[in-house]
Amino acid sequence: MNYRRLGRSGLKVSAIALGTAQCDWWVDEATSRRLFDTYVELGGNLIDTADVYPVFGDGVGGRASEEFVGRWLKSTAKRHEVLLATKVSGRMGPGPNDQGLSWRHIVKAVEGSLSRLQVDCIDLYQAHDDYDDVPIEETIRAFDNLVQRGLVRYVGCSNFKAWRLMKSLGISERCAQVGYVSVQERYNLVERGRIESELQPLCVEEGIGLLPYNPLAKGFLCGRYHPQGVLPNSPRAAGVQSVYFNDRNWQILEVLRRIAQDCDSTCTQVALAWLLSRPAVVAPVVGASTVGQLQEIMAAPQLNLPPEDLVQLNTISEVPVA
């Protein structure tokens, strides 16, 4: 496994982060345990969850993902082998203060996450979404307080616009308080434009580690879908069809399949290897439903795509400038 520095921090993380939104949802506990054990055995060290995982129809966080991670850690004694990343800001109750990035909600939420995870410190605590109705100063001050108290080691963010992230970094520097070292955003071969136009250059310039989520476009880039084929038996299949089935994406997938065949690899591995070649990318956050899928995913960082293949993928997936 390759390890990379997380932004401007001194933290070294594996080139694949394990996502957990599926745990205790469409992946049962026994399978989830096998996945986590395999991930660590293969050198993975960054487990990413959130207090709201899984989110069901009522929009209120389910808490089950963090609870599972806590049970797994407690039963395996592998806390020293992994870095725990979780998130705050999603709705956790019916009240007006049960979501967001206020001091009150952050402090209350971290206590709940620590209890569910059964640990005394979170390695990477991330603002799950931006809330422009809360002063950035208040959010940064709350995160800084958690770091000073030893409850959190590093802080990151997710789903932030580039200018809001830059403003947050400026406030952290001006106030000599903790700053974001990472950002999570949707990024993959078929969804490039919004990230590469502003956020990615900012990450390069400011030393922010980019942790792409949905790196396989909900499974579309795994090669299981075909224009005239039957949808696979997956809880995401209908959503994949509605979002990703279009002529441009089929062309990208065709090139992906051809390169995978030439490299004696898989579409999944090629898509992740391409992503790992992009500026500022540290570790795609990838979920898996089976041990076989996870083993395939964990081999991706060892795949060095030839320059001509990278050019092909960049060209076919390039978003035209309006």
C-alpha positions, 0 to 999 in steps of 0.5 A: 500500500502507498501512503501519502501525506494528508495535505499540509499536515504530518499525517500519513494516510493510505492511498485508499480510504474505506468508506462506511455508508454501507455498513449496517445498511445494505451490507450486514455486520458480519460482512462489514467486519470481514471488509474492515479486517481485510482493509487493515490486513492490506495496509489501509489505515483511514476509515471514513464515516459520519454521524448521519450514516446511513441517512434514510428518508426522514433526513435524520442521521441513522448513527449506525455506521459509527456504532458499527465502527465502534463495535469493530474497534472494541472487539479487534483492538486495532485502534492503534492501526487505523485513523478515524475520520468522521463528520459533523453538521448533518441533521441528528434530531428534529430541533433547530439546533440539531444540525449545522456548524454552530459551536453548540452543535459541534460540541454536542455532536463530537460527544455523540461520535466519541461515544458511538466510536468508543474512543477518546479522540477522533483523528480527522473531524470534518465539517460535512457540509458548509452552512453560510448562516453560521459565522465561519469564525464560530465554526473554526473556534469550535474546532480549535477548542476540540483540538485544544481539549484533545478530542480531535487531532486534525480538522477537515471539511466536505462539500465546500465551495472554493471561496468558502474554503479559502475564507476559512483558511484565512480566518484560521491563519489570522486568528492563529487557530486550527485550519482545515487540512483536507476537503472531501468532494465528489470527484471521478472520471465523469464528474470533473468540471466543478472540482478542477475549475476552482477547488483543485487548484486551491488545494494545490496552492494551499496544501489541502489534501483532496479526498474524493468521494463517489470516486467510482460514480456509484459503481458506474465506472466499475464496468458493470453497466451497459447501454442496452444491458439489464441493470445489476442487482444493486440498491444504487442501480436505479440512481446510477441509471438516472444520473449517469446514463448518457452518451458522453459517459458511455464513451468514457466507459468504453475507453476505460474498458479498453485501457483496463483490458490492455493493462490486464486490470479492471475498470475499477482499478483504472478509474481509481489509478487515474484519480490518484494521478490527479493533483492534490488527490490523497486518497479516494474514499471507496466503499465495498460490499464484498471482500472481493470488491475490496481486494480489487480496490486495494490493488489500484494504487499499485497500478501505474498507468502509461502516460498515453492512457492518462492522456486518453482518459483526460481527453475523453472525459474533459469537460468543455469550457463554456 
